[in-house]
Amino acid sequence: MNIIRITWVAAVLGLAGPELSAALPKAAQTITTNDLIRHIRFLADDKLEGRESGGQGNPEATDYVATHFRKYGLKPAGAAKDLLQPFEIGLNAALDEACRLTVRVKEAREVLEIGKDYLPFDNLDEGSAIGPLVFAGFGITAADQGYDDYARVNATNKIVLILRKSPDPDRENGLFRAAAGRPNQHALFTTKLANAKAHGAKAILIVDASKKRQTIGEMSDGGPWRMGSKKDSLPFAFVSYEKAAEWFKSANRDLAKVVDGIDAGQRPDSFPLRSLLATLNFKIRRDKATVSNVIGLLEGSDPKL
């Protein structure tokens, strides 16, 4: 959502003492409660539909702000000829038919079903990768805590399979305990992606192995998993717990036991998933829309400055 932010000079007349009121610049004293409420009511009105990027209310709100900036005498900034700075954005990310994830386990080759077995993130428009799979625990490197899921595996030119979240985040003395209702920074998708990229990975597959995990079908709404506005070139996708458990079994390991062991010991347990080769091709389609920043310059009045 593109939210129009406006900085107003607010005066607390009637709430401040007489000394403060007397010291306020004359310009600030011209701001009235009625004016502020009038602007807020217009910009917060339901008819603007939240000023959503690409929605009909967004340009109406943009024009409103620009009109008042001009009325107040604000000028275009820099070399711009107008207060409006238009730019194009992508909207309504959708999975293209070209998306494909194939995994070869020894001699058997399986094409996974999108929306059931795997779900790409929307962190890139198009990307592909092919390589052997390695399991890199929770995908965390935290030198200050003596923890590194990548210490005993070589992720260079590999596709890494990692776990969602962090080791036992609710544990009182856990290394990566969640605080104030917010996950630890090492549990964030962006942190995991950056760390995998730093270790030379070609792509990431992530599995939710927590007790309250969702199925891929529950995660999917017909589109990719939304990661935000930041885009990255590394293919990234959720895989189902069931598929990941099958891959572990082929490597003579048990996914549930491995996860329990990492949680209990707060120690990494990473290893290559031998005889597994993955091929990914991801493509995300997006609608295009043009939106605008509103930038106004209020020149200073000091002749020296």
Secondary structure as a PSIPRED ss2 file (coil, helix, strand):
# PSIPRED VFORMAT (PSIPRED V4.0)

   1 M C   1.000  0.000  0.000
   2 N C   1.000  0.000  0.000
   3 I C   1.000  0.000  0.000
   4 I C   1.000  0.000  0.000
   5 R C   1.000  0.000  0.000
   6 I C   1.000  0.000  0.000
   7 T C   1.000  0.000  0.000
   8 W C   1.000  0.000  0.000
   9 V C   1.000  0.000  0.000
  10 A C   1.000  0.000  0.000
  11 A C   1.000  0.000  0.000
  12 V C   1.000  0.000  0.000
  13 L C   1.000  0.000  0.000
  14 G C   1.000  0.000  0.000
  15 L C   1.000  0.000  0.000
  16 A C   1.000  0.000  0.000
  17 G C   1.000  0.000  0.000
  18 P H   0.000  1.000  0.000
  19 E H   0.000  1.000  0.000
  20 L H   0.000  1.000  0.000
  21 S H   0.000  1.000  0.000
  22 A H   0.000  1.000  0.000
  23 A H   0.000  1.000  0.000
  24 L C   1.000  0.000  0.000
  25 P C   1.000  0.000  0.000
  26 K H   0.000  1.000  0.000
  27 A H   0.000  1.000  0.000
  28 A H   0.000  1.000  0.000
  29 Q H   0.000  1.000  0.000
  30 T C   1.000  0.000  0.000
  31 I C   1.000  0.000  0.000
  32 T C   1.000  0.000  0.000
  33 T H   0.000  1.000  0.000
  34 N H   0.000  1.000  0.000
  35 D H   0.000  1.000  0.000
  36 L H   0.000  1.000  0.000
  37 I H   0.000  1.000  0.000
  38 R H   0.000  1.000  0.000
  39 H H   0.000  1.000  0.000
  40 I H   0.000  1.000  0.000
  41 R H   0.000  1.000  0.000
  42 F H   0.000  1.000  0.000
  43 L H   0.000  1.000  0.000
  44 A C   1.000  0.000  0.000
  45 D C   1.000  0.000  0.000
  46 D H   0.000  1.000  0.000
  47 K H   0.000  1.000  0.000
  48 L H   0.000  1.000  0.000
  49 E H   0.000  1.000  0.000
  50 G H   0.000  1.000  0.000
  51 R H   0.000  1.000  0.000
  52 E C   1.000  0.000  0.000
  53 S C   1.000  0.000  0.000
  54 G C   1.000  0.000  0.000
  55 G C   1.000  0.000  0.000
  56 Q C   1.000  0.000  0.000
  57 G H   0.000  1.000  0.000
  58 N H   0.000  1.000  0.000
  59 P H   0.000  1.000  0.000
  60 E H   0.000  1.000  0.000
  61 A H   0.000  1.000  0.000
  62 T H   0.000  1.000  0.000
  63 D H   0.000  1.000  0.000
  64 Y H   0.000  1.000  0.000
  65 V H   0.000  1.000  0.000
  66 A H   0.000  1.000  0.000
  67 T H   0.000  1.000  0.000
  68 H H   0.000  1.000  0.000
  69 F H   0.000  1.000  0.000
  70 R H   0.000  1.000  0.000
  71 K H   0.000  1.000  0.000
  72 Y C   1.000  0.000  0.000
  73 G C   1.000  0.000  0.000
  74 L C   1.000  0.000  0.000
  75 K E   0.000  0.000  1.000
  76 P C   1.000  0.000  0.000
  77 A C   1.000  0.000  0.000
  78 G C   1.000  0.000  0.000
  79 A C   1.000  0.000  0.000
  80 A C   1.000  0.000  0.000
  81 K C   1.000  0.000  0.000
  82 D C   1.000  0.000  0.000
  83 L C   1.000  0.000  0.000
  84 L E   0.000  0.000  1.000
  85 Q E   0.000  0.000  1.000
  86 P E   0.000  0.000  1.000
  87 F E   0.000  0.000  1.000
  88 E E   0.000  0.000  1.000
  89 I E   0.000  0.000  1.000
  90 G E   0.000  0.000  1.000
  91 L E   0.000  0.000  1.000
  92 N E   0.000  0.000  1.000
  93 A E   0.000  0.000  1.000
  94 A E   0.000  0.000  1.000
  95 L E   0.000  0.000  1.000
  96 D C   1.000  0.000  0.000
  97 E C   1.000  0.000  0.000
  98 A C   1.000  0.000  0.000
  99 C C   1.000  0.000  0.000
 100 R E   0.000  0.000  1.000
 101 L E   0.000  0.000  1.000
 102 T E   0.000  0.000  1.000
 103 V E   0.000  0.000  1.000
 104 R E   0.000  0.000  1.000
 105 V E   0.000  0.000  1.000
 106 K C   1.000  0.000  0.000
 107 E C   1.000  0.000  0.000
 108 A E   0.000  0.000  1.000
 109 R E   0.000  0.000  1.000
 110 E E   0.000  0.000  1.000
 111 V E   0.000  0.000  1.000
 112 L C   1.000  0.000  0.000
 113 E C   1.000  0.000  0.000
 114 I E   0.000  0.000  1.000
 115 G C   1.000  0.000  0.000
 116 K C   1.000  0.000  0.000
 117 D C   1.000  0.000  0.000
 118 Y E   0.000  0.000  1.000
 119 L E   0.000  0.000  1.000
 120 P E   0.000  0.000  1.000
 121 F E   0.000  0.000  1.000
 122 D C   1.000  0.000  0.000
 123 N C   1.000  0.000  0.000
 124 L C   1.000  0.000  0.000
 125 D C   1.000  0.000  0.000
 126 E E   0.000  0.000  1.000
 127 G E   0.000  0.000  1.000
 128 S E   0.000  0.000  1.000
 129 A E   0.000  0.000  1.000
 130 I E   0.000  0.000  1.000
 131 G E   0.000  0.000  1.000
 132 P E   0.000  0.000  1.000
 133 L E   0.000  0.000  1.000
 134 V E   0.000  0.000  1.000
 135 F E   0.000  0.000  1.000
 136 A C   1.000  0.000  0.000
 137 G C   1.000  0.000  0.000
 138 F C   1.000  0.000  0.000
 139 G C   1.000  0.000  0.000
 140 I C   1.000  0.000  0.000
 141 T E   0.000  0.000  1.000
 142 A E   0.000  0.000  1.000
 143 A H   0.000  1.000  0.000
 144 D H   0.000  1.000  0.000
 145 Q H   0.000  1.000  0.000
 146 G C   1.000  0.000  0.000
 147 Y E   0.000  0.000  1.000
 148 D E   0.000  0.000  1.000
 149 D C   1.000  0.000  0.000
 150 Y C   1.000  0.000  0.000
 151 A C   1.000  0.000  0.000
 152 R C   1.000  0.000  0.000
 153 V C   1.000  0.000  0.000
 154 N C   1.000  0.000  0.000
 155 A C   1.000  0.000  0.000
 156 T C   1.000  0.000  0.000
 157 N C   1.000  0.000  0.000
 158 K C   1.000  0.000  0.000
 159 I E   0.000  0.000  1.000
 160 V E   0.000  0.000  1.000
 161 L E   0.000  0.000  1.000
 162 I E   0.000  0.000  1.000
 163 L E   0.000  0.000  1.000
 164 R C   1.000  0.000  0.000
 165 K C   1.000  0.000  0.000
 166 S C   1.000  0.000  0.000
 167 P C   1.000  0.000  0.000
 168 D C   1.000  0.000  0.000
 169 P C   1.000  0.000  0.000
 170 D C   1.000  0.000  0.000
 171 R C   1.000  0.000  0.000
 172 E C   1.000  0.000  0.000
 173 N C   1.000  0.000  0.000
 174 G C   1.000  0.000  0.000
 175 L C   1.000  0.000  0.000
 176 F C   1.000  0.000  0.000
 177 R C   1.000  0.000  0.000
 178 A C   1.000  0.000  0.000
 179 A E   0.000  0.000  1.000
 180 A C   1.000  0.000  0.000
 181 G C   1.000  0.000  0.000
 182 R E   0.000  0.000  1.000
 183 P C   1.000  0.000  0.000
 184 N C   1.000  0.000  0.000
 185 Q H   0.000  1.000  0.000
 186 H H   0.000  1.000  0.000
 187 A H   0.000  1.000  0.000
 188 L C   1.000  0.000  0.000
 189 F H   0.000  1.000  0.000
 190 T H   0.000  1.000  0.000
 191 T H   0.000  1.000  0.000
 192 K H   0.000  1.000  0.000
 193 L H   0.000  1.000  0.000
 194 A H   0.000  1.000  0.000
 195 N H   0.000  1.000  0.000
 196 A H   0.000  1.000  0.000
 197 K H   0.000  1.000  0.000
 198 A H   0.000  1.000  0.000
 199 H C   1.000  0.000  0.000
 200 G C   1.000  0.000  0.000
 201 A C   1.000  0.000  0.000
 202 K C   1.000  0.000  0.000
 203 A E   0.000  0.000  1.000
 204 I E   0.000  0.000  1.000
 205 L E   0.000  0.000  1.000
 206 I E   0.000  0.000  1.000
 207 V E   0.000  0.000  1.000
 208 D C   1.000  0.000  0.000
 209 A C   1.000  0.000  0.000
 210 S C   1.000  0.000  0.000
 211 K C   1.000  0.000  0.000
 212 K C   1.000  0.000  0.000
 213 R C   1.000  0.000  0.000
 214 Q C   1.000  0.000  0.000
 215 T C   1.000  0.000  0.000
 216 I H   0.000  1.000  0.000
 217 G H   0.000  1.000  0.000
 218 E H   0.000  1.000  0.000
 219 M H   0.000  1.000  0.000
 220 S C   1.000  0.000  0.000
 221 D C   1.000  0.000  0.000
 222 G C   1.000  0.000  0.000
 223 G C   1.000  0.000  0.000
 224 P C   1.000  0.000  0.000
 225 W E   0.000  0.000  1.000
 226 R C   1.000  0.000  0.000
 227 M C   1.000  0.000  0.000
 228 G C   1.000  0.000  0.000
 229 S C   1.000  0.000  0.000
 230 K C   1.000  0.000  0.000
 231 K C   1.000  0.000  0.000
 232 D C   1.000  0.000  0.000
 233 S C   1.000  0.000  0.000
 234 L C   1.000  0.000  0.000
 235 P C   1.000  0.000  0.000
 236 F E   0.000  0.000  1.000
 237 A E   0.000  0.000  1.000
 238 F E   0.000  0.000  1.000
 239 V E   0.000  0.000  1.000
 240 S C   1.000  0.000  0.000
 241 Y H   0.000  1.000  0.000
 242 E H   0.000  1.000  0.000
 243 K H   0.000  1.000  0.000
 244 A H   0.000  1.000  0.000
 245 A H   0.000  1.000  0.000
 246 E H   0.000  1.000  0.000
 247 W H   0.000  1.000  0.000
 248 F H   0.000  1.000  0.000
 249 K H   0.000  1.000  0.000
 250 S H   0.000  1.000  0.000
 251 A C   1.000  0.000  0.000
 252 N C   1.000  0.000  0.000
 253 R C   1.000  0.000  0.000
 254 D C   1.000  0.000  0.000
 255 L H   0.000  1.000  0.000
 256 A H   0.000  1.000  0.000
 257 K H   0.000  1.000  0.000
 258 V H   0.000  1.000  0.000
 259 V H   0.000  1.000  0.000
 260 D H   0.000  1.000  0.000
 261 G H   0.000  1.000  0.000
 262 I H   0.000  1.000  0.000
 263 D H   0.000  1.000  0.000
 264 A H   0.000  1.000  0.000
 265 G H   0.000  1.000  0.000
 266 Q C   1.000  0.000  0.000
 267 R C   1.000  0.000  0.000
 268 P C   1.000  0.000  0.000
 269 D C   1.000  0.000  0.000
 270 S C   1.000  0.000  0.000
 271 F E   0.000  0.000  1.000
 272 P E   0.000  0.000  1.000
 273 L E   0.000  0.000  1.000
 274 R E   0.000  0.000  1.000
 275 S E   0.000  0.000  1.000
 276 L E   0.000  0.000  1.000
 277 L E   0.000  0.000  1.000
 278 A E   0.000  0.000  1.000
 279 T E   0.000  0.000  1.000
 280 L E   0.000  0.000  1.000
 281 N E   0.000  0.000  1.000
 282 F E   0.000  0.000  1.000
 283 K E   0.000  0.000  1.000
 284 I E   0.000  0.000  1.000
 285 R E   0.000  0.000  1.000
 286 R E   0.000  0.000  1.000
 287 D E   0.000  0.000  1.000
 288 K E   0.000  0.000  1.000
 289 A E   0.000  0.000  1.000
 290 T E   0.000  0.000  1.000
 291 V E   0.000  0.000  1.000
 292 S E   0.000  0.000  1.000
 293 N E   0.000  0.000  1.000
 294 V E   0.000  0.000  1.000
 295 I C   1.000  0.000  0.000
 296 G C   1.000  0.000  0.000
 297 L E   0.000  0.000  1.000
 298 L C   1.000  0.000  0.000
 299 E C   1.000  0.000  0.000
 300 G C   1.000  0.000  0.000
 301 S C   1.000  0.000  0.000
 302 D C   1.000  0.000  0.000
 303 P C   1.000  0.000  0.000
 304 K C   1.000  0.000  0.000
 305 L C   1.000  0.000  0.000
